[in-house]
Structure formats: structure tokens, C-alpha cells
């Protein structure tokens, strides 16, 4: 189906912001719901947010609701995750992908020191 590539991660102080981007092949992008998940060492990968193909519908994990915003630009074949008011517990590797498939990126690390 194609190669998803995340970018925009890094180190940010508590309370700061980052915007993650996920570039996807154009032949698949606008047809699919996209999602962000995250994983920390020793824990299972967890859901963060999802957005419908049109961008109309979004859904968030309770832990990020009100702080994170998922969006997409179908003209650019890109999905974003704006992360505000970051906390140390947001530290993880973040993955974008198509739910229910094996089509996920390699992940990008976000670190919020305590």
C-alpha cells in the first residue's frame, strides 16, 4: 500500500508543543481513516487519535483530549498531530498508520523530560 513517514519529533520541555507530520503515498491517502498511536518501553502500543478520510470526524484518547489535535491535508497527502501542553507521560515513540492494517510508519520519538 505504500510507505508512511513520520517527522517532527524531538525533545520538548513540559508545557511545550510539537507538531508531528506523516507523509503518505497519494494513491492511498484520502481513501482511508488515519490514526496516531504511541508506545513506551515495556508497554503496549496505545491509541492516540484518529481522523476520517474527509477529515470531518476525529476521535481522541482521553489522555490527550483537549491537548492534541489531529488533522489532515489531502492535497498534500499528509496527516498531522499538533501536541500542546506536553507532559512527561507523553514521552513515547509515535506512529501513524491505517487502522486495521499493517501499514504503519517506522515511528518518531517524542521526549518530554520530567
GIWOUR-V394256 format. One record per helix or strand of 3 or more residues. SS is the DSSP state (2 for helix, 1 for strand). FROM is the first residue (numbers start at 0). LEN is the number of residues. If there is no record, write none. Layout:
ss: <SS;SS>
from: <FROM;FROM>
len: <LEN;LEN>
This chain:
ss: <1;1;2;1;1;1;1;1;2;1;1>
from: <4;17;28;33;45;57;67;77;87;91;107>
len: <3;6;3;6;6;3;6;6;3;6;4>
